[in-house]
């Protein structure tokens, strides 16, 4: 509640009630704190608020709203993210080569990844040519699968594993895409996924403009869904 948040800010930063309310309003303006229905300004009240990092839990890269400059080289961005991921994996890999993704969340590098991957929110995927889009999409898919294992967890049943690819999503250039959307909607040129009856993107879905024009079946040698 707003009144609880004000009290917490007062205690944490040793400030007055009025200063805490102003601080909360600044956090809301910066989109670090949200009213749960976006209906009320922050204040000492009984309305409910939550932090941005908890606001859209099914969107992986929503730890923060990206407002800084964006690397115009999308492949360079994903390369840097993969480098950070490699450091995390190396730190929690056992002698058999298995990675403990749950343990990875305790590393300081994981917090860096949480923030760094938010830059993907502003990547201009719409204007990419098919070759770049395929390369970017494959690399991002493989990276985000590992990130999802850390942040969301790994399914233990066939049903939970199947739902993982359609429910867990990411924000790419302002478009919300699940793993199935990225694979079947974008990289496969908007084709039906196995065991489904409809296309990933309908004719009126703005995400349909992201689909590659000439799908390349070789993407399946590059995509890694993390089954092992």
LUMBA-400247 format. One record per residue (C-alpha): x, y, z; residue number from 1; residue in one letter. Coordinates in nm, 4 decimals, m for minus. Layout:
// LUMBA-400247
X/Y/Z/NUM/A;
...
This chain:
// LUMBA-400247
0.0000/0.0000/0.0000/1/X;
0.1051/0.3594/m0.0535/2/X;
0.1100/0.4250/0.3217/3/X;
0.3387/0.1246/0.3755/4/X;
0.5708/0.2388/0.0969/5/X;
0.5921/0.5888/0.2463/6/X;
0.6789/0.4440/0.5872/7/X;
0.9441/0.2202/0.4327/8/X;
1.1033/0.5107/0.2448/9/X;
1.1051/0.7222/0.5598/10/X;
1.2801/0.4508/0.7571/11/X;
1.5260/0.3541/0.4821/12/X;
1.6386/0.7054/0.3917/13/X;
1.5699/0.8900/0.7223/14/X;
1.3437/1.1468/0.5566/15/X;
1.0136/1.3126/0.6456/16/X;
0.6748/1.1857/0.5377/17/X;
0.6398/1.4657/0.2838/18/X;
0.9843/1.3938/0.1402/19/X;
0.8989/1.0242/0.1143/20/X;
0.5791/1.1033/m0.0768/21/X;
0.7715/1.3280/m0.3172/22/X;
1.0347/1.0558/m0.3560/23/X;
0.7637/0.8022/m0.4377/24/X;
0.6121/1.0330/m0.6965/25/X;
0.9529/1.0665/m0.8629/26/X;
0.9885/0.6880/m0.8690/27/X;
0.6464/0.6640/m1.0307/28/X;
0.7392/0.9309/m1.2870/29/X;
1.0528/0.7331/m1.3745/30/X;
0.8377/0.4172/m1.4114/31/X;
1.0230/0.2415/m1.1290/32/X;
0.7004/0.2241/m0.9251/33/X;
0.3518/0.1697/m1.0702/34/X;
m0.0010/0.1825/m0.9379/35/X;
m0.1359/m0.1677/m1.0055/36/X;
m0.4065/m0.0352/m1.2394/37/X;
m0.2306/0.2892/m1.3402/38/X;
m0.5178/0.4814/m1.1821/39/X;
m0.3633/0.6668/m0.8905/40/X;
m0.0667/0.8900/m0.8262/41/X;
0.1679/0.7779/m0.5505/42/X;
0.0749/0.9011/m0.2045/43/X;
0.0099/0.8134/0.1580/44/X;
m0.2994/0.6070/0.0858/45/X;
m0.4407/0.2534/0.0758/46/X;
m0.3917/0.2102/m0.2994/47/X;
m0.1628/m0.0701/m0.4109/48/X;
0.1643/m0.0101/m0.5948/49/X;
0.4442/m0.2347/m0.7118/50/X;
0.7964/m0.2069/m0.8459/51/X;
0.8583/m0.2229/m1.2191/52/X;
1.0611/m0.5440/m1.1749/53/X;
0.7408/m0.7133/m1.0471/54/X;
0.4955/m0.5327/m1.2749/55/X;
0.4997/m0.7636/m1.5789/56/X;
0.6515/m1.0912/m1.4532/57/X;
0.5822/m1.2865/m1.7728/58/X;
0.7938/m1.0419/m1.9753/59/X;
1.1529/m1.1438/m1.9112/60/X;
1.3307/m0.8192/m1.9908/61/X;
1.1054/m0.5883/m1.7909/62/X;
1.3305/m0.5384/m1.4881/63/X;
1.3308/m0.1688/m1.5792/64/X;
1.1971/0.0577/m1.8531/65/X;
1.4890/0.1334/m2.0851/66/X;
1.5286/0.5108/m2.1276/67/X;
1.8980/0.5386/m2.2150/68/X;
2.0747/0.5321/m2.5504/69/X;
2.0459/0.2127/m2.7526/70/X;
2.3284/0.0366/m2.9334/71/X;
2.2434/0.0781/m3.3014/72/X;
2.4363/m0.2414/m3.3715/73/X;
2.1797/m0.4992/m3.2598/74/X;
2.4198/m0.7879/m3.3215/75/X;
2.6813/m0.6131/m3.1091/76/X;
2.4275/m0.5766/m2.8291/77/X;
2.3312/m0.9423/m2.8301/78/X;
2.7004/m1.0381/m2.8486/79/X;
2.7682/m0.8389/m2.5309/80/X;
2.4696/m1.0013/m2.3601/81/X;
2.5966/m1.3473/m2.4585/82/X;
2.9381/m1.2607/m2.3158/83/X;
2.7787/m1.1677/m1.9830/84/X;
2.5738/m1.4887/m1.9907/85/X;
2.8892/m1.6923/m2.0528/86/X;
3.0487/m1.5466/m1.7385/87/X;
2.7421/m1.6445/m1.5369/88/X;
2.7348/m1.9974/m1.6779/89/X;
3.1062/m2.0490/m1.6169/90/X;
3.0620/m1.9587/m1.2504/91/X;
2.7882/m2.2201/m1.1912/92/X;
2.9025/m2.5017/m1.4230/93/X;
3.0002/m2.8324/m1.2599/94/X;
3.2735/m3.0735/m1.3666/95/X;
3.0308/m3.2575/m1.5978/96/X;
2.9440/m2.9370/m1.7837/97/X;
2.5957/m2.8956/m1.6360/98/X;
2.4812/m2.5445/m1.5417/99/X;
2.2930/m2.4730/m1.2182/100/X;
2.0635/m2.1976/m1.3450/101/X;
1.8914/m2.1573/m1.0083/102/X;
2.2225/m2.0857/m0.8383/103/X;
2.3055/m1.8314/m1.1073/104/X;
2.0530/m1.5825/m0.9632/105/X;
2.2792/m1.5346/m0.6580/106/X;
2.5644/m1.3917/m0.8663/107/X;
2.6265/m1.0160/m0.9010/108/X;
2.6571/m1.0694/m1.2780/109/X;
2.2950/m1.1861/m1.2837/110/X;
2.1794/m0.8435/m1.1614/111/X;
2.3865/m0.6836/m1.4368/112/X;
2.2187/m0.9123/m1.6910/113/X;
1.8718/m0.8270/m1.5547/114/X;
1.9306/m0.4633/m1.6381/115/X;
2.1388/m0.5028/m1.9549/116/X;
1.8852/m0.7238/m2.1317/117/X;
1.6237/m0.4478/m2.0963/118/X;
1.7987/m0.2591/m2.3773/119/X;
1.6364/m0.5092/m2.6158/120/X;
1.3101/m0.3198/m2.5505/121/X;
1.4350/m0.0495/m2.7882/122/X;
1.5983/m0.2586/m3.0610/123/X;
1.4536/m0.1719/m3.4024/124/X;
1.3717/m0.5260/m3.5162/125/X;
1.1069/m0.4011/m3.7587/126/X;
1.3586/m0.2367/m3.9911/127/X;
1.6030/m0.5309/m4.0008/128/X;
1.6519/m0.7171/m4.3281/129/X;
1.5776/m1.0902/m4.3158/130/X;
1.9412/m1.1975/m4.2831/131/X;
2.0025/m0.9709/m3.9851/132/X;
1.6659/m1.0559/m3.8311/133/X;
1.7377/m1.4298/m3.8504/134/X;
2.0843/m1.3940/m3.6985/135/X;
1.9583/m1.1608/m3.4268/136/X;
1.6509/m1.3758/m3.3570/137/X;
1.8425/m1.7029/m3.3211/138/X;
2.1032/m1.5550/m3.0903/139/X;
1.8464/m1.3720/m2.8798/140/X;
1.6234/m1.6821/m2.8552/141/X;
1.9116/m1.8960/m2.7290/142/X;
2.0162/m1.6287/m2.4799/143/X;
1.6660/m1.5683/m2.3453/144/X;
1.5993/m1.9402/m2.2969/145/X;
1.8866/m1.9531/m2.0494/146/X;
1.7783/m1.6272/m1.8864/147/X;
1.4251/m1.7662/m1.8493/148/X;
1.5597/m2.0783/m1.6777/149/X;
1.7201/m1.8493/m1.4214/150/X;
1.4331/m1.6062/m1.3750/151/X;
1.1239/m1.8260/m1.4220/152/X;
1.2561/m2.1752/m1.3596/153/X;
1.2456/m2.4983/m1.5560/154/X;
0.9246/m2.6974/m1.6000/155/X;
0.9095/m3.0389/m1.4393/156/X;
0.6128/m3.1804/m1.6352/157/X;
0.5338/m3.2047/m2.0054/158/X;
0.2426/m2.9626/m1.9587/159/X;
0.4500/m2.6980/m1.7808/160/X;
0.7320/m2.7309/m2.0324/161/X;
0.4896/m2.6946/m2.3240/162/X;
0.3318/m2.3839/m2.1700/163/X;
0.6732/m2.2303/m2.1050/164/X;
0.7266/m2.1444/m2.4714/165/X;
0.3915/m1.9701/m2.5135/166/X;
0.3534/m1.7938/m2.1773/167/X;
0.7024/m1.6611/m2.1095/168/X;
0.7697/m1.3626/m2.3344/169/X;
1.0107/m1.0814/m2.4087/170/X;
0.9870/m0.7214/m2.5234/171/X;
1.1722/m0.6774/m2.8528/172/X;
1.1495/m0.3265/m2.9886/173/X;
0.8150/m0.2703/m2.8193/174/X;
0.6644/m0.5968/m2.9482/175/X;
0.5758/m0.8612/m2.6890/176/X;
0.6819/m1.2012/m2.8225/177/X;
0.6786/m1.5438/m2.6628/178/X;
0.9410/m1.7991/m2.7601/179/X;
0.6830/m1.9573/m2.9917/180/X;
0.6081/m1.6154/m3.1432/181/X;
0.9755/m1.5512/m3.2108/182/X;
1.0370/m1.8948/m3.3594/183/X;
0.7183/m1.9615/m3.5539/184/X;
0.5839/m1.6111/m3.6052/185/X;
0.9037/m1.4244/m3.6878/186/X;
1.1765/m1.6689/m3.7899/187/X;
0.9503/m1.9206/m3.9682/188/X;
0.7558/m1.6508/m4.1523/189/X;
0.4332/m1.6814/m3.9481/190/X;
0.3735/m2.0549/m3.9780/191/X;
0.1772/m2.2807/m3.7456/192/X;
0.3675/m2.4326/m3.4595/193/X;
0.3430/m2.8111/m3.4094/194/X;
0.0137/m2.9248/m3.2498/195/X;
m0.1542/m2.5870/m3.3054/196/X;
m0.4520/m2.4915/m3.5223/197/X;
m0.3862/m2.1245/m3.5901/198/X;
m0.1083/m1.8982/m3.7087/199/X;
0.0989/m1.7197/m3.4439/200/X;
m0.0043/m1.3778/m3.5816/201/X;
m0.3472/m1.2969/m3.7221/202/X;
m0.3945/m1.0645/m4.0184/203/X;
m0.4641/m0.7676/m3.7898/204/X;
m0.1807/m0.8415/m3.5483/205/X;
0.0845/m0.5670/m3.5854/206/X;
0.3519/m0.8258/m3.5064/207/X;
0.2818/m0.9956/m3.8404/208/X;
0.5001/m0.7328/m4.0090/209/X;
0.7999/m0.8783/m3.8242/210/X;
0.7787/m1.2162/m4.0036/211/X;
1.0700/m1.2915/m4.2348/212/X;
0.9751/m1.2978/m4.6015/213/X;
1.1761/m1.6067/m4.6962/214/X;
1.2026/m1.8546/m4.4062/215/X;
1.5184/m2.0664/m4.3882/216/X;
1.4683/m2.4189/m4.2510/217/X;
1.8276/m2.4203/m4.1280/218/X;
1.7243/m2.2039/m3.8322/219/X;
1.6354/m2.5272/m3.6521/220/X;
2.0026/m2.6212/m3.6459/221/X;
2.0710/m2.2937/m3.4672/222/X;
1.7781/m2.2615/m3.2248/223/X;
1.8348/m2.4251/m2.8862/224/X;
1.5215/m2.4697/m2.6735/225/X;
1.7222/m2.5880/m2.3725/226/X;
1.5820/m2.9414/m2.3702/227/X;
1.8967/m3.0906/m2.2233/228/X;
